[in-house]
């Protein structure tokens, strides 16, 4: 069975806006996100920039206007990298492989029983509200949670039933998640959302100052390079 590339998006701080006050409360007070009666994750703001990146990546196999500026760039990269005009077995495989990428949302929830149940349901409702009829079927809106595993890398390996590969990408704003993802063999990209520290990460990064089309093109370039390295 052919393995597909996978792109995992963090929720809090990436497709959902990170609101510092919701996580770092005044002294002695419970953080807003843990106040289950407030249902914070049903009402948190969507990061329109990151959401567009996710939606575009889900459109790779579709004739979608959001991919109008990206697909020619990707096809040019493929031609330069593997000679797509000369349909060798390797070049066709790389092309098919890149356009078969699966996109996931991978988010952390607390490990305690009640908090996990309520927050997981709130996050699912949030995804349903913000991504309904935006090039995602209900099946595609599935969200993966890391609760019984130590980190997102272990969770992803459990979901994929295999070790991480360089064509498994995590887009996250939190360094420990990125560090462990790379340590286990995946490719980590830090999302600079305007509130985190760009200087704290020396690896790949994308910024909210860059257009979604530019970022999707960058991600496709990484996938192509990593797949070609694997082929050859």
KOLVEX-776915 format. One record per residue: residue number from 0; residue in one letter; x, y, z of N, C-alpha, C in turn. Coordinates in Angstrom, 3 decimals. Example, Ala and Ser with C-alpha at 12.3 -4.5 7.8 and 13.67 -1.06 7.14 Angstrom:
BEGIN
  nr rest      n.x      n.y      n.z     ca.x     ca.y     ca.z      c.x      c.y      c.z
   0    a   13.190   -5.690    7.800   12.300   -4.500    7.800   13.200   -3.300    7.800
   1    s   12.850   -2.250    7.080   13.670   -1.060    7.140   12.900    0.030    7.870
REM end
This chain:
BEGIN
  nr rest      n.x      n.y      n.z     ca.x     ca.y     ca.z      c.x      c.y      c.z
   0    x    0.834   -1.199    0.000    0.000    0.000    0.000    0.873    1.254    0.000
   1    x    0.550    2.191   -0.899    1.343    3.405   -1.004    1.085    4.325    0.181
   2    x    2.133    4.793    0.814    1.992    5.718    1.927    1.777    7.133    1.402
   3    x    0.859    7.858    1.993    0.596    9.228    1.588    1.353   10.195    2.491
   4    x    1.670   11.398    1.978    2.190   12.440    2.857    1.061   12.946    3.745
   5    x    1.412   13.438    4.905    0.416   13.918    5.865    0.834   15.274    6.416
   6    x   -0.142   16.167    6.507    0.104   17.493    7.051   -0.814   17.682    8.249
   7    x   -0.211   17.870    9.422   -0.964   18.025   10.660   -0.953   19.490   11.095
   8    x   -2.130   20.039   11.322   -2.266   21.414   11.795   -2.597   21.427   13.278
   9    x   -1.873   22.239   14.016   -2.253   22.539   15.390   -3.514   23.403   15.367
  10    x   -4.288   23.354   16.444   -5.487   24.186   16.521   -5.204   25.487   17.266
  11    x   -4.913   25.393   18.555   -4.747   26.584   19.399   -3.436   27.302   19.066
  12    x   -3.545   28.514   18.543   -2.360   29.260   18.154   -2.052   29.162   16.675
  13    x   -2.784   28.302   15.955   -2.601   28.194   14.503   -3.948   28.455   13.831
  14    x   -4.803   27.447   13.663   -6.084   27.740   13.013   -7.058   28.445   13.953
  15    x   -6.786   28.397   15.245   -7.539   29.196   16.218   -6.587   30.227   16.822
  16    x   -7.058   31.438   16.980   -6.231   32.527   17.499   -5.834   32.242   18.944
  17    x   -4.550   32.409   19.235   -4.081   32.262   20.612   -4.386   33.538   21.379
  18    x   -5.203   33.409   22.414   -5.559   34.540   23.271   -4.908   34.330   24.629
  19    x   -3.857   35.067   24.869   -3.033   34.868   26.052   -3.832   34.891   27.340
  20    x   -4.789   35.802   27.432   -5.571   35.938   28.665   -6.387   34.687   28.982
  21    x   -6.700   33.893   27.974   -7.483   32.678   28.210   -6.645   31.560   28.820
  22    x   -5.324   31.666   28.660   -4.431   30.616   29.141   -3.627   31.024   30.367
  23    x   -3.341   32.307   30.497   -2.538   32.789   31.621   -3.407   33.725   32.448
  24    x   -4.045   33.198   33.491   -4.993   33.996   34.267   -4.318   34.855   35.334
  25    x   -5.110   35.665   35.968   -4.616   36.402   37.123   -4.289   35.413   38.225
  26    x   -3.426   35.822   39.138   -2.964   34.942   40.212   -4.147   34.367   40.996
  27    x   -4.121   33.050   41.149   -5.140   32.388   41.952   -6.410   32.034   41.205
  28    x   -6.542   32.441   39.957   -7.747   32.168   39.195   -7.522   31.024   38.199
  29    x   -8.609   30.329   37.883   -8.544   29.241   36.915   -8.470   29.831   35.503
  30    x   -7.624   29.252   34.648   -7.584   29.732   33.255   -8.953   29.602   32.593
  31    x   -9.277   30.553   31.735  -10.577   30.551   31.073  -10.806   29.269   30.297
  32    x   -9.775   28.761   29.654   -9.977   27.574   28.824  -10.317   26.330   29.641
  33    x  -10.021   26.356   30.946  -10.353   25.237   31.826  -11.644   25.460   32.604
  34    x  -12.276   26.615   32.423  -13.574   26.871   33.043  -14.637   26.240   32.140
  35    x  -15.018   25.015   32.461  -15.859   24.232   31.559  -17.230   24.851   31.329
  36    x  -17.709   25.628   32.282  -19.009   26.274   32.106  -18.962   27.374   31.045
  37    x  -17.774   27.886   30.753  -17.622   28.973   29.768  -17.517   28.433   28.334
  38    x  -17.140   27.173   28.181  -16.997   26.548   26.864  -16.153   27.425   25.928
  39    x  -14.978   27.758   26.392  -14.099   28.670   25.654  -13.852   28.208   24.217
  40    x  -13.624   26.909   24.030  -13.223   26.425   22.705  -14.371   26.401   21.700
  41    x  -15.576   26.683   22.137  -16.677   26.845   21.176  -16.713   28.262   20.608
  42    x  -16.097   29.188   21.326  -16.230   30.604   20.955  -14.902   31.277   20.606
  43    x  -13.803   30.540   20.648  -12.519   31.175   20.337  -12.496   31.625   18.870
  44    x  -11.654   32.598   18.582  -11.627   33.200   17.250  -10.875   32.310   16.258
  45    x  -11.355   32.299   15.036  -10.662   31.569   13.973   -9.559   32.446   13.396
  46    x   -8.401   31.854   13.155   -7.315   32.534   12.462   -7.561   32.364   10.960
  47    x   -8.089   33.401   10.344   -8.472   33.309    8.937   -7.287   32.966    8.032
  48    x   -6.113   33.467    8.383   -4.909   33.228    7.592   -4.545   31.746    7.572
  49    x   -4.428   31.153    8.760   -4.064   29.737    8.846   -5.170   28.848    8.303
  50    x   -6.421   29.264    8.499   -7.541   28.479    7.990   -7.508   28.393    6.468
  51    x   -7.109   29.461    5.811   -7.019   29.451    4.351   -5.929   28.494    3.874
  52    x   -4.836   28.436    4.625   -3.760   27.495    4.273   -4.288   26.064    4.348
  53    x   -4.989   25.746    5.430   -5.538   24.412    5.602   -6.519   24.086    4.482
  54    x   -7.402   25.025    4.152   -8.403   24.802    3.108   -7.745   24.611    1.744
  55    x   -6.700   25.381    1.465   -6.002   25.239    0.190   -5.339   23.873    0.072
  56    x   -4.731   23.414    1.147   -4.064   22.120    1.114   -5.061   20.981    0.931
  57    x   -6.263   21.162    1.425   -7.304   20.151    1.216   -7.834   20.176   -0.216
  58    x   -7.451   21.197   -0.973   -7.932   21.340   -2.352   -6.942   20.800   -3.371
  59    x   -5.893   20.141   -2.937   -4.836   19.718   -3.852   -5.357   18.860   -4.997
  60    x   -6.300   17.986   -4.704   -6.816   17.094   -5.742   -8.061   17.645   -6.431
  61    x   -8.465   18.851   -6.049   -9.701   19.411   -6.591   -9.402   20.555   -7.559
  62    x  -10.363   20.802   -8.447  -10.265   21.961   -9.325  -10.859   23.139   -8.573
  63    x  -10.042   23.778   -7.769  -10.502   24.795   -6.831   -9.778   26.104   -7.106
  64    x  -10.511   27.199   -7.119   -9.913   28.493   -7.441   -8.842   28.905   -6.440
  65    x   -8.909   28.373   -5.218   -7.907   28.723   -4.218   -6.522   28.209   -4.602
  66    x   -6.492   27.178   -5.461   -5.219   26.585   -5.861   -4.715   27.142   -7.189
  67    x   -5.395   28.144   -7.710   -5.053   28.677   -9.029   -3.601   29.147   -9.109
  68    x   -3.115   29.801   -8.061   -1.750   30.337   -8.076   -0.707   29.323   -7.613
  69    x   -1.163   28.215   -7.043   -0.224   27.269   -6.444    0.110   26.112   -7.384
  70    x   -0.895   25.549   -8.049   -0.649   24.356   -8.864    0.369   24.581   -9.973
  71    x    0.357   25.723  -10.691    1.408   25.939  -11.703    2.805   25.943  -11.096
  72    x    2.927   26.526   -9.889    4.221   26.551   -9.202    4.664   25.129   -8.868
  73    x    3.736   24.332   -8.350    4.058   22.949   -7.985    4.452   22.148   -9.229
  74    x    3.708   22.307  -10.299    4.030   21.577  -11.530    5.396   21.968  -12.088
  75    x    5.733   23.250  -11.979    7.053   23.716  -12.419    8.154   23.079  -11.582
  76    x    7.942   23.020  -10.265    8.921   22.385   -9.384    9.116   20.914   -9.754
  77    x    8.022   20.237  -10.027    8.119   18.828  -10.387    8.896   18.638  -11.682
  78    x    8.638   19.491  -12.657    9.351   19.391  -13.930   10.848   19.598  -13.742
  79    x   11.202   20.603  -12.933   12.617   20.893  -12.713   13.296   19.815  -11.883
  80    x   12.529   19.209  -10.971   13.137   18.277  -10.026   13.255   16.863  -10.568
  81    x   12.200   16.397  -11.273   12.202   15.000  -11.704   11.901   14.830  -13.184
  82    x   11.862   15.920  -13.943   11.621   15.821  -15.373   10.252   15.299  -15.707
  83    x    9.220   16.032  -15.237    7.857   15.563  -15.421    7.479   15.464  -16.895
  84    x    8.145   16.237  -17.771    7.850   16.154  -19.203    8.262   14.801  -19.783
  85    x    9.190   14.144  -19.105    9.577   12.789  -19.495    9.013   11.842  -18.446
  86    x    7.852   11.256  -18.731    7.115   10.538  -17.680    7.787    9.241  -17.231
  87    x    8.807    9.392  -16.449    9.453    8.226  -15.866    8.609    7.724  -14.709
  88    x    8.877    6.506  -14.287    8.145    5.924  -13.166    8.292    6.791  -11.919
  89    x    9.525    7.274  -11.671    9.779    8.063  -10.456    9.022    9.388  -10.481
  90    x    9.035   10.085  -11.628    8.403   11.393  -11.694    6.900   11.296  -11.512
  91    x    6.278   10.288  -12.124    4.838   10.103  -11.970    4.505    9.810  -10.527
  92    x    5.304    8.986   -9.891    5.072    8.674   -8.486    5.144    9.913   -7.613
  93    x    6.143   10.758   -7.857    6.292   11.965   -7.049    5.094   12.879   -7.234
  94    x    4.664   13.075   -8.462    3.517   13.937   -8.741    2.264   13.419   -8.053
  95    x    1.964   12.142   -8.249    0.781   11.549   -7.610    0.874   11.636   -6.098
  96    x    2.075   11.399   -5.604    2.294   11.393   -4.166    1.997   12.764   -3.556
  97    x    2.532   13.822   -4.130    2.360   15.160   -3.586    0.892   15.567   -3.565
  98    x    0.182   15.268   -4.646   -1.217   15.685   -4.736   -2.169   14.770   -3.976
  99    x   -1.626   13.755   -3.311   -2.469   12.871   -2.500   -2.374   13.179   -1.013
 100    x   -1.740   14.289   -0.658   -1.497   14.614    0.757   -2.796   14.658    1.564
 101    x   -2.757   14.061    2.742   -3.883   14.115    3.677   -3.623   15.204    4.711
 102    x   -4.676   15.927    5.074   -4.548   17.034    6.019   -5.373   16.723    7.269
 103    x   -4.756   16.938    8.433   -5.400   16.622    9.708   -5.312   17.831   10.646
 104    x   -6.188   17.839   11.630   -6.060   18.768   12.751   -5.671   17.937   13.961
 105    x   -4.584   18.317   14.605   -4.068   17.565   15.751   -3.956   18.519   16.936
 106    x   -4.764   18.295   17.948   -4.849   19.253   19.051   -4.756   18.545   20.396
 107    x   -4.204   19.246   21.354   -4.051   18.698   22.701   -5.294   19.000   23.528
 108    x   -5.700   18.041   24.350   -6.730   18.280   25.347   -6.232   17.747   26.688
 109    x   -6.790   18.238   27.801   -6.337   17.777   29.123   -6.539   16.274   29.285
 110    x   -5.798   15.702   30.205   -5.881   14.255   30.414   -6.950   13.863   31.425
 111    x   -7.413   14.805   32.251   -8.426   14.470   33.245   -9.766   14.226   32.555
 112    x  -10.553   13.325   33.095  -11.742   12.799   32.431  -12.731   13.886   32.015
 113    x  -13.272   14.647   32.951  -14.323   15.608   32.639  -13.827   16.694   31.690
 114    x  -12.639   17.223   31.966  -12.082   18.276   31.110  -11.869   17.756   29.693
 115    x  -11.364   16.541   29.567  -11.110   15.969   28.245  -12.398   15.815   27.451
 116    x  -13.439   15.321   28.090  -14.711   15.093   27.399  -15.314   16.409   26.924
 117    x  -15.378   17.394   27.818  -16.014   18.669   27.477  -15.219   19.420   26.415
 118    x  -13.897   19.508   26.585  -13.071   20.282   25.653  -13.005   19.605   24.281
 119    x  -12.938   18.293   24.253  -12.941   17.587   22.971  -14.234   17.873   22.209
 120    x  -15.360   17.828   22.889  -16.633   18.095   22.228  -16.719   19.546   21.769
 121    x  -16.210   20.467   22.592  -16.226   21.887   22.214  -15.378   22.135   20.972
 122    x  -14.219   21.489   20.896  -13.346   21.681   19.735  -13.975   21.093   18.475
 123    x  -14.644   19.970   18.598  -15.326   19.391   17.446  -16.429   20.324   16.947
 124    x  -17.186   20.894   17.880  -18.253   21.829   17.500  -17.663   23.062   16.811
 125    x  -16.522   23.527   17.302  -15.870   24.699   16.706  -15.471   24.409   15.252
 126    x  -14.908   23.236   15.017  -14.532   22.863   13.648  -15.749   22.750   12.747
 127    x  -16.811   22.162   13.268  -18.040   22.058   12.474  -18.558   23.439   12.086
 128    x  -18.512   24.364   13.028  -19.042   25.702   12.760  -18.197   26.452   11.742
 129    x  -16.873   26.375   11.877  -16.006   27.229   11.070  -15.587   26.632    9.739
 130    x  -15.768   25.330    9.562  -15.313   24.720    8.319  -16.418   24.008    7.544
 131    x  -17.659   24.142    7.949  -18.766   23.575    7.203  -18.853   24.228    5.828
 132    x  -19.028   23.360    4.804  -19.187   23.842    3.421  -17.995   24.652    2.919
 133    x  -16.817   24.405    3.436  -15.616   25.081    2.952  -14.628   24.026    2.467
 134    x  -15.063   23.246    1.509  -14.228   22.225    0.887  -13.832   21.103    1.841
 135    x  -14.627   20.907    2.878  -14.392   19.795    3.783  -15.683   19.022    4.000
 136    x  -15.652   17.723    3.837  -16.790   16.910    4.216  -16.721   16.677    5.719
 137    x  -17.776   16.136    6.266  -17.775   15.872    7.712  -16.648   14.896    8.068
 138    x  -16.428   13.902    7.194  -15.363   12.935    7.463  -14.003   13.623    7.521
 139    x  -13.779   14.601    6.633  -12.483   15.268    6.572  -12.246   16.204    7.742
 140    x  -13.339   16.593    8.430  -13.175   17.525    9.532  -12.743   16.821   10.817
 141    x  -12.436   15.530   10.719  -12.049   14.787   11.898  -10.853   15.417   12.596
 142    x  -10.906   15.494   13.907   -9.820   16.081   14.690   -9.183   14.991   15.530
 143    x   -7.873   15.006   15.634   -7.139   14.021   16.407   -6.660   14.681   17.698
 144    x   -6.819   13.992   18.812   -6.404   14.539   20.097   -5.267   13.715   20.682
 145    x   -4.300   14.402   21.293   -3.283   13.646   22.014   -3.562   13.742   23.512
 146    x   -4.027   12.620   24.046   -4.324   12.533   25.471   -3.533   11.387   26.112
 147    x   -3.671   10.188   25.539   -3.016    9.020   26.135   -1.559    8.884   25.715
 148    x   -1.101    9.773   24.837    0.293    9.755   24.409    1.014   10.979   24.957
 149    x    2.328   10.896   25.053    3.103   11.968   25.669    3.117   13.235   24.824
 150    x    3.054   13.089   23.507    3.208   14.251   22.635    2.512   14.010   21.297
 151    x    2.503   15.035   20.452    1.811   14.941   19.169    2.485   13.959   18.216
 152    x    3.796   13.842   18.317    4.498   12.903   17.445    4.047   11.467   17.709
 153    x    3.946   11.089   18.962    3.491    9.743   19.299    2.045    9.536   18.852
 154    x    1.222   10.570   19.030   -0.175   10.473   18.603   -0.258   10.251   17.104
 155    x    0.515   11.017   16.332    0.500   10.882   14.872    0.965    9.496   14.454
 156    x    1.996    8.986   15.088    2.477    7.645   14.741    1.407    6.588   15.016
 157    x    0.639    6.794   16.078   -0.455    5.876   16.379   -1.536    5.968   15.300
 158    x   -1.866    7.185   14.877   -2.882    7.390   13.840   -2.442    6.769   12.517
 159    x   -1.167    6.970   12.175   -0.648    6.485   10.894   -0.226    5.015   10.931
 160    x   -0.096    4.472   12.120    0.346    3.074   12.308    1.737    2.838   11.739
 161    x    2.603    3.821   11.901    3.983    3.707   11.424    4.799    4.855   12.004
 162    x    6.129    4.769   11.939    6.965    5.900   12.373    6.785    7.103   11.452
 163    x    7.078    8.283   11.943    7.011    9.489   11.134    8.083    9.473   10.053
 164    x    7.748   10.081    8.904    8.686   10.232    7.798    8.853   11.728    7.513
 165    x    9.892   12.100    6.754   10.078   13.526    6.426    8.901   14.146    5.673
 166    x    8.068   13.320    5.031    6.886   13.842    4.333    5.655   13.884    5.240
 167    x    5.857   13.703    6.532    4.816   13.950    7.533    5.150   15.287    8.195
 168    x    4.309   16.278    7.957    4.607   17.648    8.374    3.694   18.069    9.527
 169    x    4.272   18.710   10.522    3.509   19.334   11.601    3.658   20.846   11.507
 170    x    2.526   21.555   11.505    2.518   23.015   11.558    1.986   23.405   12.919
 171    x    2.851   23.972   13.743    2.524   24.215   15.147    3.222   25.488   15.600
 172    x    2.740   26.070   16.686    3.358   27.289   17.209    4.168   27.026   18.471
 173    x    4.206   25.760   18.922    4.787   25.436   20.231    6.045   24.598   20.046
 174    x    7.176   25.138   20.480    8.468   24.495   20.229    8.593   23.047   20.699
 175    x    8.165   22.696   21.922    8.313   21.290   22.335    7.641   20.303   21.379
 176    x    6.484   20.675   20.819    5.832   19.804   19.836    6.689   19.659   18.586
 177    x    7.254   20.773   18.135    8.080   20.779   16.927    9.370   19.989   17.125
 178    x    9.993   20.163   18.265   11.264   19.485   18.564   11.070   17.971   18.561
 179    x   10.032   17.494   19.258    9.792   16.059   19.332    9.396   15.488   17.971
 180    x    8.661   16.264   17.201    8.251   15.818   15.863    9.491   15.566   14.988
 181    x   10.415   16.493   15.011   11.649   16.323   14.234   12.497   15.185   14.782
 182    x   12.545   15.061   16.091   13.355   14.013   16.703   12.894   12.631   16.256
 183    x   11.605   12.505   15.990   11.051   11.207   15.612   10.975   11.018   14.094
 184    x   11.553   11.962   13.337   11.698   11.741   11.902   10.788   12.537   10.997
 185    x    9.876   13.354   11.563    8.989   14.159   10.742    9.598   15.515   10.404
 186    x    8.856   16.321    9.659    9.277   17.678    9.316    8.400   18.664   10.081
 187    x    9.036   19.532   10.848    8.314   20.484   11.698    8.422   21.893   11.124
 188    x    7.292   22.597   11.094    7.250   23.983   10.628    6.595   24.834   11.702
 189    x    7.308   25.831   12.165    6.736   26.708   13.186    5.863   27.778   12.537
 190    x    4.659   27.935   13.083    3.756   28.978   12.609    3.948   30.211   13.483
 191    x    4.437   31.275   12.882    4.662   32.527   13.602    3.376   33.339   13.550
 192    x    2.661   33.354   14.672    1.334   33.960   14.699    1.317   35.403   15.199
 193    x    2.522   35.972   15.393    2.601   37.353   15.857    2.742   37.477   17.350
 194    x    2.553   36.363   18.063    2.666   36.394   19.522    3.786   35.512   20.047
 195    x    4.222   34.547   19.240    5.318   33.687   19.689    6.659   34.247   19.225
 196    x    7.726   33.652   19.723    9.078   34.184   19.502    9.723   33.527   18.289
 197    x    9.930   34.293   17.243   10.545   33.765   16.024   11.983   33.325   16.271
 198    x   12.684   33.985   17.181   14.099   33.695   17.414   14.328   32.426   18.228
 199    x   13.269   31.861   18.778   13.428   30.668   19.617   13.471   29.378   18.803
 200    x   13.254   29.485   17.495   13.200   28.289   16.637   14.110   28.478   15.441
 201    x   15.039   27.556   15.249   16.006   27.670   14.161   15.608   26.872   12.932
 202    x   14.495   26.165   13.007   14.079   25.332   11.882   13.185   26.069   10.902
 203    x   12.440   25.305   10.128   11.526   25.881    9.145   10.416   26.661    9.840
 204    x    9.995   27.751    9.228    8.907   28.531    9.807    8.132   29.233    8.704
 205    x    6.878   29.526    9.007    6.035   30.336    8.130    5.404   31.419    8.987
 206    x    5.044   32.521    8.346    4.587   33.685    9.094    3.210   34.132    8.625
 207    x    2.471   34.730    9.547    1.176   35.306    9.195    1.344   36.516    8.288
 208    x    2.590   36.964    8.093    2.863   38.067    7.159    2.983   37.584    5.712
 209    x    3.061   36.255    5.526    3.154   35.677    4.191    1.761   35.236    3.732
 210    x    1.520   35.262    2.439    0.200   34.902    1.950   -0.014   33.389    2.053
 211    x   -1.260   32.959    2.198   -1.527   31.520    2.206   -0.985   30.811    0.975
 212    x   -1.092   31.434   -0.205   -0.574   30.807   -1.430    0.938   30.613   -1.351
 213    x    1.653   31.592   -0.803    3.105   31.468   -0.649    3.447   30.325    0.298
 214    x    2.696   30.207    1.379    2.979   29.173    2.378    2.652   27.787    1.824
 215    x    1.543   27.657    1.115    1.204   26.365    0.509    2.266   25.966   -0.512
 216    x    2.740   26.905   -1.305    3.804   26.622   -2.267    5.064   26.157   -1.559
 217    x    5.390   26.790   -0.447    6.559   26.414    0.363    6.421   24.992    0.888
 218    x    5.229   24.659    1.395    4.990   23.318    1.917    5.096   22.280    0.807
 219    x    4.549   22.598   -0.365    4.651   21.680   -1.495    6.107   21.477   -1.910
 220    x    6.886   22.539   -1.885    8.306   22.438   -2.224    9.017   21.493   -1.256
 221    x    8.698   21.601    0.021    9.302   20.722    1.025    8.913   19.267    0.769
 222    x    7.645   19.031    0.489    7.185   17.665    0.219    7.889   17.075   -0.997
 223    x    8.011   17.883   -2.046    8.673   17.404   -3.258   10.125   17.039   -2.979
 224    x   10.836   17.933   -2.304   12.244   17.689   -1.995   12.420   16.435   -1.136
 225    x   11.566   16.291   -0.123   11.689   15.149    0.785   11.309   13.842    0.107
 226    x   10.312   13.901   -0.781    9.919   12.679   -1.489   10.990   12.278   -2.493
 227    x   11.547   13.238   -3.215   12.596   12.933   -4.185   13.802   12.308   -3.477
 228    x   14.163   12.873   -2.327   15.277   12.310   -1.552   14.991   10.866   -1.173
 229    x   13.722   10.563   -0.893   13.339    9.211   -0.519   13.363    8.280   -1.726
 230    x   12.940    8.810   -2.908   12.913    8.007   -4.130   14.317    7.646   -4.589
 231    x   15.201    8.669   -4.541   16.539    8.450   -5.065   17.542    8.092   -3.995
REM end
